[in-house]
Amino acid sequence: MKLQNIVTQVKGTFSELDCTGGGVIIYKQGQTVLEEYFGVQGRQKDAMRVGPHTLFHLASVRKTYVGFAVAYAIYHNYIASIDDKLSDYLKDEKVFADVSIRHLLTHTHGLRLQNEKVMKEFKAGYNWAYRDINVELLAKVIFKVTGKTIAEIVNEQIFQTLSFTETNWFSEKWEQHVEVIHNDSPFWYKSDVCDGSKMNMYSSLRELAKWGQVLLDKGRMNGKQMIPEEIIQLMTTIQSPNSKPKNLPTNGFFWFVQPQQRAGNTELSPVLPQGSFQLLGYTSVAILVIPNKNIAAVRGFNSFGSPKGFDYIKDIHDFGSTVYQSIL
């Protein structure tokens, strides 16, 4: 193994981002082969050093848990089918007419929020655009059909089941939370809403890596089936509609999933084998699972957004390539 190559790549990203600390963890066949932290949690003079219990802001990586809540609802027949129309569950607005649950999960819904009004960008299923309105809408659907919030389902079915204590949506910060360096980004916001619909989710890298390993093991932990395998399969296999142009990203339940034929620009490195899946957040936190090599990898930083000249697609490709090529 050339683990130092991974450390070098992650520290190279750290040096380019506007951040004060970071870390990386790699699991191979269920064993920790790399765990390294560097820097401090914020810009304060007395800032704590980053370590195993540091809580990183997940940004869009939280969608792994949002996707789980949807898969849970489908598995337990609260939602009849991934192809159910959104209008079957929410007020039948004209803008929802051709939008399905599948479209919301795979960024092919064609909806966007403009001046607090839902607008239509394109016909559902025929294009791809990354808009957070899909999380807001799915949160409403989940609550309507189950009577529970996304956070309640995830807490009951994942965090309690797997004994996770360092992952959740937070309304207040603890000393373990990183300071998120956002430089007044227009996309940054704080929220005291902890129902799972907002961006205020944090996790330690250890628990994020453990979650990656559970996904890799199809819901098993320590030899025991903790989460139904069918839920994991729903989440991490390609669910994008066939009508989507082939050069646009392919997704499972939010996860970017490597297709058999690679085309276009996606956050997955082109060297990663078919079936690999990954999520990347605006904080440059990432989780990558490579079933072909039995690898789960995570990295974390306390930045938000990218500095001028930083190519986040190239960077995440480099991370995936380096992990894949450095571990035999």
Steps between C-alpha positions, in 0.01 A plus 500: 500500500615852422304670776729802509377589151148539642622715789694717257197544274267593788752740652543655155126570494524637855767746389281629216176541696423780742495280807689428822471124540417169343533126507478176303399143582529193275346159571614195305308174554352644819836595650631853554811534284529879525374755751668839515395845621670835461449862597251653742121537512484875438677833483485578871833515679395224739335282234508126575703272280306292250463142621282187503210678672505819292161556336515612137219678313375249241322737260370283213653182643199506734297380200616147570272514805218679318517231233485234769175645637343481153624142448361410844159641401501303175619177666219522757240592234430851627589599145368251247761555230800714417304597189203639694419856400587776743146632452369174655643612832513879493253762386441447132673804363540525126877527537510148654308340212776282350727470807544164677682392815768354270555841341545667839757240611707517180509879444292464184186670638542833321376709793662798666404755763497860378371787715348239734297355213550158341592543135551255213843487329452200271279200441558242773727214399656672198778700664698519825550789745617512859234687700426456872127539454481122457598449866234744620231327294603149602499608867135601459414171329674293768319678782165469326525126438680387818402763757871530579770743394808391309704556816270283711522212253878530468546523878285192562616284211869596470645694791336294776541173310870559430572683828600820321533790745696754293275544197185710490330826410597765754332825603788598728875444471711309752873533557552202266341684204731656245469867420372501143698760306249632250618856426141626477415258218147565368436126530586477871226504761448389858185326616353388830264265314610143567240301307749389233392746231778753556876513451598508872633142520837412650691177554835372615705349219510173692123462497476610139757233410310240705186589307692453177608157622141405587395597149791301358390199708138540381362586842708264711717592797715253694342216305142600590238639260421839656324666206304313230719429199217604268515856639874520432448368148235762428727778618823406328402363158424717198145636503532774237224491235592360160383824339789693657779586252784249532766768551339625823567352848335178613358477851356259748310654792708819466826300484709550186544145364758394244326359189637231271560752223660827619412820319485869582601672821415356840656516845619138476853448370492325162750239626258373765334169412134449419279505810717739702291769670579834657364820652681834519395798709550873449736477798717261292407221744472180297408135544603246237415129490675265256333156526737359235791548741310481831599859585316771690672839509412836656667837524400819679584872510341803667468714188180600323521564129805519277759777471553663162681267263427183698367223273289290735420239233867445422574487872237237580609300196857512634381380840311204353782409262762520774297284741432242230856483370673512840328203667566154365 
